[in-house]
Each structure stands twice: as structure tokens, then as C-alpha cells.
Amino acid sequence: MIVPARLPRWLLKPLALALALVLLLVGPDPGSAQIQAHGDLGNGAAMVRSLESLRDLDHQSWQVVAYRQEADATKASMRLRLVGYPGKVRLQHPTSLQVRSGRRQWQLADVTLSEPQLAGDGRAAAAEFDLTPLMVDLDQARPLRLTLPGVFLELPVPPYVVAEWLRLPDWGPGDKP
């Protein structure tokens, strides 16, 4: 059995500091949402979306998709789709999504039933909301707290995800995600 030599005490702190600095600089990315662009969706519309998987305070996973869909450049709408695990959750419609950031609050309208693909889905594990009022009023990438009454008490949305959402309205095909 090989026993490592003991390091002098004066060397331990600088080594620990150097190791922490290296891990900080080359460590894993703290997180980033993914902006994805999709061309023609069959109806002449293009879609740009930010996709992230987040957990609510009860540790349930949710796919959170903010997207801009447009038939032409002048008629873009912003939507937020929340998708739970089918069989674990059944969402009732319409239910407004409550959003908080510090003292500010928003109520996002449930537009799920206006989407034929979601309205006809018997699993009822997805809901879609009009994100435009939030995007018009939000000026910084601050953390958000989402509440969907009867479904989850709080779903934290980190600032890096909000930053991606803020980029969606102006994001173009030549931009880098």
C-alpha cells in the first residue's frame, strides 16, 4: 500500500484556491436554454423556440417551451407551453398561469383549447399560455416563479431561461443560439 506524502500546511490553501479556480473556469456550464429555429411548419409559418426542462418545488419535471410562431414577419405571437409527464398530471382548461418576479405579477391567459393539436390530446398533460403580456412588460432577465392553481404551487424559472425568452422576439435566422 502506497501512502501519499503529506503536503506542508502552507501549501494547502494555495493549492485549494488554484483547484477551485480551475474548476470554476473549465467546469460545467451552469445552464443555458436552447434557441431552435424551424422553417416551414407546413402552413407557411416559421417557429423559433426556447426549450428547457425544469422541476417544480415538488420535484416534478416540466418541459417549458417559449416560442414565437409567425405566418409573416408582422404577425408574430409569443406562447409558453408547459408539458408534464403524461399519466402523472391532468391539466384542466382554461386555467390562468400566475407569474411572479419580486413584487410584479402577471396572469397569462390559457389558450390551450385554441390549439387544435393540444385540444384534441386526450392525455391532457400540456397547457399553452399567451406569453405576449409578460414579454411586453419584462425588461430584464430576472428569475420568475410560475404557479398553476391545482397543478403546481411554484415552478422556478432561472434568469438564463428568461434571457432566452427575451431574445426570441428579435431572434433571426443569422443569429447564434
N, C-alpha and C positions, 0 to 999 in steps of 0.2 A: 504494500500500500504506500503510495506516494503522498506525503503531506506537504502542502504548499508552504513556501517560506512566508513568514509574517512580514507585512509591509510596515515601515516606520509610520508612527501616528501622524507625523507632519505631512505625509504624502496622501493620506486617506481622503481628506477634504478636497484637495485639488483634483484628485482622480474622480471622485464622485461628481464634482462640478463639471468636469470635462465629459464624463459619460452622459450626464443629464443634458448637456448642450448638444452632443452628437445625436442623442435620441430625439431631441426637440427639432433639430434641423432635418434629419432624414427619417423621422418616424412616420407613422401612418397619417394620411390626410384626415383631419378632424371631421370631414364630411362635406359633400357637395352634391347638390341635386343635379339632375341631368336634363339639359335642354335638348329636345329632339325635334327635328323638323320632318314633316311628312308632306309629300307632294299631293297630287290629286287623289282625293279620297273617293272618287267615283261620281261625286256630284258637283265637280268643278271647284270644290273647296280645298284649301290647304290648312294644315294644322301645325302649330308649334306648341310643344308642351314641356312642362317640368314635372318629372316623376320622382317620387321619393316614398320609401316605406317608413312609417313612423309607428310608435307604440303609445297607446293612451295610458292613463295612470293605473289601469287595471291590467296592464301588460298585454293587451290585445293588439295585434298588428293591423295596421290600416295602410292601404295603398292610397297615397294622396297625389292626385293629378290636377295641376292647374294648366289650363290650355286656352289658347286663342285659336278660334276657328273662323275662317272668313271665306265668303264666296268671292269677294273682291276686296281690295285694299281699304276701301272706305267703310265697309260694313263688318268690322271685327267685333266679336263678343268674347268676354272672358268668363270662363267657367271653372268651377272647382268640383272635382269628382272624388268622393270618398268611397272606397271599396273595402268591405270587411270580408272575413273568411266565410264563404257560403256554408250554411248549416249552423254556424255559431251565432249569427246575428240576422235578424229580420227587421228591416227598416220600414217604418210607416211613413206614408207621404200624404199630404205635404207637412213637413216639419222644418221650421226655420233653423238655420245654423247660427249660433251665437258666437261672436268673435270678440276677444278682449286683447288689448295691448295697453298695459298700465291702466290709466283711467278711461281710456277711449273704448267704446263698444260699438259693434255693428250687428245687424240682423241681416243675414243673407237669405234671400228667398229660395225655397226649394223648387227647382224647375225639372225635377226628375220625370214627372209624368208628361212633360212636353218633348221628351226624347223617346222616340218610338222603340229604340233598342233596349232602353232601361225599363220603360213602362211595361213591355211585354215579357220581361225576365221574371220568371216565377220564383227565383231564388231570393229576390228582394234583399240582396246584400250590398247594393250600391245606391248612392244618392248623389244628386248633382245640384249645385247651387250657383246662382248668379254672382260672380266674383267682382263684377264691374264696380259696384259701390265702394267696396273696400279698396280696390286698386286706385280709384279716383282720389280717395281720401288719404291713402297711405303715402308718406313721403320718405320714410326711412326703413331700412331692413331691421326691424325690431322683432323680438320674439312675440309670437301670437299664442293665444290659448283658445282652442275651439271647444265648444260644448254643443252636443246634440242631445236634447232632452229625451230621456228614456232609453238612450243608447250608450253614451259615454259622458262622464262628468267633465273630463278635461283631456284634450289631445294637444300636447305642446308642439308648436311648430318653431324650430330653431331659426335664428336670423339668416343663416346661409340659404335656407329654403325660401324665405321671404324675399331675399335678394334676387333669387332666380325668378320669382313671380314678378317682381318689379321690372325685370329685363324683358319679359315676354311681350308687352305691347309694342316695343320698338325693335325687337329682335328680327333680323333679316337673314336671308339665305347665306350671305357672305360673312356673317358673324361667327365667331368661335364660341362653342358652348362653355 
